[in-house]
Amino acid sequence: MSPPVFDRAFRAGLADLFAWRRDVRRFRTTPVDPALIADLRAQSELAPSVGDSRPWRWIAPDAAQRIAIRNNFAQCNAEALADYEGERAKLYASLKLDGLDRSPVQFAVFCDRATTRGQGLGRKTMPQTLDYSVVGQIMMFWLAARAAGLGVGWVSIIDPDVVSAVLGQPQTFALIAYLCVGWPEEEHLDPELVRAGWVEGRGPALGASGVGDRNRT
């Protein structure tokens, strides 16, 4: 089989995909076809992993578990807010930092650090490459989702130990990401934190399509 040819038009579209990849926090509650999610998950299985270990483990919380995780976010977010003062605290309090209230699909993505697949190849000196492998797979899922019109949001203001306990996962499973997935309520090229004034944009970095802000959030 001959390898595909990625022509200029494809590369331009790929540059657009990278540029329009956003961390989405504002979702419509419209359901997402489970078959689409399954297809995106299958595409992400093509991700590279150290020693072909494929250590990613995706867990979909049920309704009660979602409530518990959302409550933990509220607690952690309040603690984070306490670290700021004055105008910065007011701005932090106004930020939309999660999509837990509306996203129809949610996943906790773990790294199975005890996996025997791959026989330990490539990770004796850098065991963290197991975690990196999961991050790479998440990004492939994210880009595939964006290409399908879906948005993805990565929620980090949560306690990994609490989430693991809520979901009943073993100690050998390390939480890498909690993802909210769904149809975006709005579309933007620039990061929300830039629009909100939390950080400054780094200016345009033009790709093949002539657009793109490489500042990511």
N, C-alpha and C positions, 0 to 999 in steps of 0.2 A: 504494500500500500504506500502510495506517495504521500509525503507530508503536505498539509494544507499550505496555501499561499496567503499570507496576511497582507493584503494590498493596502494602498494608501487610504482608501475609503474605510476599510476595517480599522486601521490604526487611528483614523480620525474619530470614529465612533467609540473606540476604546478610550481615547483621551477624554471624550465627553462623559463616558461612564465614570471614569476616575474623578472628573471635576464635579459631577453631580452626586457623587456618593456623599451623603450627609448622615450625621447622627440624628435620627428622627426622634422627636419626643411628643409630637402632636399627631395623633392618629385618628382616622375615622374608625368607628366601631363595626364597619361592614365586615362580615366574615370573610375569611380567606379559604379558598378551596383546599382541603387537606392534600389533594393530589398534587397541587402546585408546590406545597411545602415539601412533600415527599420528593418531588422532582428536584427541587433546589438542594435538598439534603443529599440526594444522589450525586448531583454535580459536585458538591463540596467534598465528596469522598475521594475525588481526584487530587486532593491537596497533598503536597509532599509531607512526609513525616520521617523523623530520624529512625533509621533502621527499618523503615516501613512498619513502624509500630502501631500507627493509627490509634493513638491513645485517647481520642475524643469520646466523650460519653454525653449524650444529649438527653436531658430529662425535662418533660413537659409537666409543670405543676398543675394540680387540680384546683378547683375553685377555692377551697379552704386554704390550701397552701399558698395560693396567690395572695390572699388576704393577709396571711401571716408575714409573707415577704414584703408586702406593701407597708405593713405596720413597722417592720424593721427598717425599711427605707425612711419612714417618717422620723423614727427615733435617731437614726444615724444622720439624717439631714439636719435635724435640730442641733445635734452636737457639732456638726460642721459649721453651722451658722454662728454658734457661740465663739468660734475662733476669729470672727471678724468684728470690726467696730465701725460705728459712724455710717458714712455714706456707702462704704463697701458692704457693710452688713445689710443695709436697706436694699442695695442692688442684688446681693445674693438671695435675699428673701423673695425677690421678684422673679428670679430665674425659674424657667421650666426645666427641670433636671431629670425627668423620667417620663415614661409613657405607661406606667403600671396601671393607671386608672382606666385606660381606653384600648390599649393594644389587644387585638383579639387572639394573638398567638404569642406565647412566651416560652422561653427555654432557659434552663440553667445548664451551662456547658461546663463539664468537668474534664480534668485530665486524670486518667487512670495511671497513677505513678507506679503501680505494681504490675502493670501488664507484662506478660511474658512474650508477647508477639515481637518478633525482631531479635529475640535472644540477647537483648541488651546492646546490640550493635550500635556504635556511634555515640553512646551516651555515658560511657564510664567516666570520661574526663569532664563532660559537660551535661550533667543530668537534667539541667534546665531546658535542654532542647526538646524534652517531652512537652513541657508547657508551651514552648515556642511553636511546636507542631500544631497544637490546638489553636493557637492564635492565627496561624496561617490558614487553617481550615475555616475558621470563623470568617476571615476576610474573603475567602472564596465564596462562602455562602452569602455574605453581605453584597458582594458585587453581582452575583447571580440574581439575588433578590431585587437589587436596584434595576437590573436590566429587565426584570419582569414587571417593574412598576411599583414594587413593594418598598417600604422603608424599614430600616433596622435601627434600633437604639440600644446602646450598651449602657447598662445601669451599673455604676461602680460604687454608689453611696449605699452600700449594704455590708453587713457583717458576714463574711464567707462561712464562718463556723455556724452561725444561726441558720443560714440558708441550707447548709449541708444537713443540719439536724432536722429542719423542717421537712426536707425531702428524704430523710432516712438513708443518706449515703454513707458508705464506709469511710474510715479515716484515710484510706489510700486514694480516695478521690479528692482532688484539689479543685475548688471552684475557680474557673478562669474567667467566665463572663456570665452575666445574666442579660439575656437579649429580649427586647420587645420587638415584635414584627407585625406589620399591618400596612394598610393603605394610608399614605401620608395625607394629612389634612391640608397641607400646603407644600409648595415646592420652592426651594431656594438654592441658589448657587453658593452663597456665602454661608459660613457657619453661624448658628444661632447666637453663640456667645459673642461673636463679633457684632452682630446686629444689636444685641442687648447692651453693648458697651463694656462687657467684662474684660475682653482682650482686644487688642488692635489687630487688624488684618495685616498680612505681610505683603500685600500688593499682588497684582496678577502675575501668574506664571503661565504663559501661553503655550498650549500644546498644539497638536496637529489640527485641531478644529478651530483654533484661534480663541478658545476660552479656557478658563481654568484658574482657580485659586488654590494653590497647593497647601494653604493653611487648612489643616484638618481639625475637625472636632466632631 
